[in-house]
């Protein structure tokens, strides 16, 4: 079988992990060839606002020869010209694979590749459509999540299901842990399709592709810094008058928002304090122990060291 030509759409760290596995896995790279990458534009990062490429772009530059790959961005200036050039490229490939790209994909390009666009979505669709499907089950205290591969249509996370598989959420999984596990599961599912079904699967002809039950759809929102704010009075009351439910709820929020935006508060002196490491002790009774914190403008320190100096808890 000739290699499947692939366009890859993605941006963050875990999408870069997926791309790296596509390129380096000795079984997968015998069956596919990544022709080009679409990722978000370079953005200013850090206090010095240094223009920085996405993790996906970094991985592509590491493994693929510059003359063999083109980069496109569908955000920012010059987008109509980009789409025009992208149209030509997409018509010459077999499949576009999308994983956490982070921008809307114009509906007019979805049918251009031979087998269309497939989306690797890290939830059990139709549950948790939208931009934060990895953080939300952690915040909600779910025990099960998974990966769904769908054939994309013009609505967000709405297309028919190609394959789906579950994953158990461990009690102390934080968002980076779940990103890694779900990415690896997504690679495993895509690899299985390549090996077991070959090119006939990509045509989706009579192979049991199922429409989603849209009546069961739930939606997630884009995370913001404000999602991590908890008033100082609430945090202090939690430690003074703990209940198992309140402690678990707080810990679940920490797990889902770690490392950004994280849980943070404003101290009586007006300074922001971020809880950077937190431990839930499932003893009788439950207890919650801040391990490390970071005061605005300062380095991260042990909570005990911080509390001895500021005596706020």
N, C-alpha and C positions, 0 to 999 in steps of 0.2 A: 504494500500500500504506500502511495506517495505521502510525504509529510503533509500534515494539515497546516496551512498557513494561518497565522494567528495575529490579531491586533489585541493588545492588552491595555485596558483602561484601569488605572489605580493611582493612589497617592500616598497613604500613610505607611508607617512601619510594617504593619501586618500585611498590607497589600504588596509591599516590597518583598516580604518573606515568601509570599505565594509566587511572585515572579521569579525569585531566585530558585525556587524548587522546580518550576517549569523548565528553567534553563539548565539546571545542574543535575536533575534526576536522570540517570542513565537510561531508564526505560522511557520516560516521557519525552526526552529530547530526541529519541529515535523516531518519534511519531508526530511531533509538532515542530514548527519553526516560527519563532516570534519575529514578525516582520517590522512592526513598529509599536510605539508606546504613546498613549495619550495620558497625560498627567497634568495636575494643576501647575500654574505658572510659579516660577521661583518667587519666594516671599521674604521680606525682611524679618529676621529673627533675632531675639535677644536685645539687651540694652543698647548695643551698638547698631542694631537694625541691619545686620549683614544679610545681603541677598543670598538666600539659600535654596537649593533645589529640593524637591520632594524626595523622600526615601526611595520611591519607585524609580525616579530618574537616576539617582545615585547607583542603584543596582543595575539598571540597564546600561549605564556608562561603564560599569565595572566588567560586565560579562559579554557585552555585544560590541562588535566593531562599529565605530562611528559611521563608516560608510555603508553599513548594513542596516542601520536603524534610523528612523526619523521620529522626532518628538513633535506632538501637537498639544496645544492647550485650548480648551473651549471656554476659557474665562479671560476677561481683560480686553485690551484693545485689539482691534484687527480680527475679531472673531468671524465675521462673514467670509473674509479671505481664507481663514484657517479651514472653515467648513468646506469651502469650495475645493481646496487642495485635499482635504480629508476624503471628500466624495470619491475622488479619483483613486486614492489608495484603498479605500474600503471595497470598491468594486473588484479589486484584484486579490482579495483574500477570501479564505473559507469561513472564518469565524472571528467575531469580536467577543472577547471575554472581559467582563467587568467585575471588579472587586474593590469596593470602597473608593470609587473615583472621586466623589465629593462635589460634583457639579451635575446639573441636568444635561442629559444627552438629547440633542434635537431629534424629534420623532422622525424627521425626514431622512435620517441616515440609518435608521434601525434595520431596514430591509436590504441595505446595500451589500453586505457580505453574503456569500453563497448560502450560509446556514444561519444568518442573522446575528443577533446579539444574545449572549447568555450572561446572566448575572449570578455570581456566587454571593448569596445573601446569608449572613451568619445569624439566622433565627429559623424557627419552624414556621414558615409562612403558612397561612396568612397572619399569624401572630407577629407582632413587632415589625411592621413595615416602617420604613423611614430611616433616619440618620443615626440613631443610637441603639441598634438592636443588640449590642453586646453589653453596654452599660445597664440598660433597662431591666433585664431579668435579674441581674445582681442586686439592683436597688429594690426590686420587688420581692427578693428572697426566693426566687424560683429554684427548683432542684434540677430541672431539665431544660436544655436548650438544644440547638442543633444547627445544621447547615441545609439550605435549600438551594438547588440550582434551578433557575427558571429561564424560559425563553422570554426575553423582554418585549413588552409592548409599550404604548405611549404613556401609560399610567405608572406611577411609582410602585415598584415591587408587586405588580399586579398580574404578570403573565403566568402561563401554565407551568406546572411543576414538572421538571424533567426527572429529578431524583432528590431525595430528602433522607437525612439520617440524624439520629438523636445523639446527644452528648450529656453526660451527667455533670452537673456543677458541684464541685467540691465545696465544703463548708468555708474554707478560707481562700478560695479563688478570688483574686482581684482582677480588674479589667485586663491588664497585660497578660495574665495567665490564660484567661479565656480567649483573648485574641489569638494567642499562639495555638491553643488547642483547636479552636474552630478553623483557623487557617490550615492546619495540618489535616483536619478532617475534610475540608474543602478540596485540598490537593488529592487526598485519597479517593474521594468520590469522582473527581474529574479523571484521574488516572484509571480508575476502574472502567469508566465509560470508554476511554481510549483503547484499553486492552481487550475488554470483553465484547464490545459492540462494533468498534471501528467506525468507518465512515457511514455505514447505514444508519447509525444512531443519530447522526447530526442532521439528517434529513427529517427526523422525527416522524417518519412515515409508519403509522400503525404500531408504534412501540410503547403504547400505554401512557403517553403524556397526559397528565390530569389537570383540568382547570382548578384554580383555587376556589374554596368556598368563601366568597367575598363577604358573606353575612357574618363571618367569624373574624374579620380583619380587625386588628388593633394597630395603633400607630405610636411611634416614638417621636420625640422632638430633638432638635439640635441642642447639644449641651452648651451652656454659657457659664461664665465665671460665677454669676449670681446663684446658680443652682447649688453651689457648695457653701453658701453663707448660712450659718446658724447663729442666732443671737447668743451673746455671751451668757445671758441669764438662763437660756434653755440648756446650754451645755453644762453650766454650773449646777443647775437643778437636776440634770441627768445623773451627775456624779454624787450629789447629795441624797437623792431619793430615787435610786435605780429600781427598775422593774425588768424582768427578762425580756418582755416584748419591746420596751423602749430601747434597751441596750442592743438587741438584735437588729431593730430597725435602723438605729444610728450606725451600727457596724456595716449593715448592708449598703447604706448610702455611701459610706467610706469606700467600700469595695468597688462600687460602680463608678465613683468619681475619681478614683485613684489612677494615675498621679495628677491628672488635670481635669477639672479645676481644683480637685481636692476639697476637703472640708476646712473652712476657715471662719474666723469670727473677728469681731472688733473689740478690743479690750477697753476697759474704762478709760485708759489714757489715750484712746483714739488710734492706737497701733493695730495693724492687722496681724493675726496669729493663725498660722496654718498647721493643722495636725498632719504630719507627714508619715507617721507610722503608728498603728493602733492595733491593739491585741484584745480579742474577746476571750475571756476565760470561762469556759462552759462548766463551771463547777457549781456546787450548791452553796450559796446562791451564785447566779451569774455575776460577773464583774467585767468592767471595761477598763483597760489600762492604756493610756497614752504612752507611747514609747519614745517618739521623737516629735519635736515641733520646730517651727521656723518663724521667728518674729520678723516682721517687715524690716528690710534693710540689714538683716543679720544672717549668719550661717545657721544651718540646721544643728540642733543640740538635743541631748537627752532631756526628756521631760522633767526628770527629777532635778537636773541641774538648773533648768529654766525656772522651775517652781520655787527652788530655794532662793533664787535671786529676786523673783518678782512677787512670790507669795500671793498668788491670785486664786489658788484652789485650796 
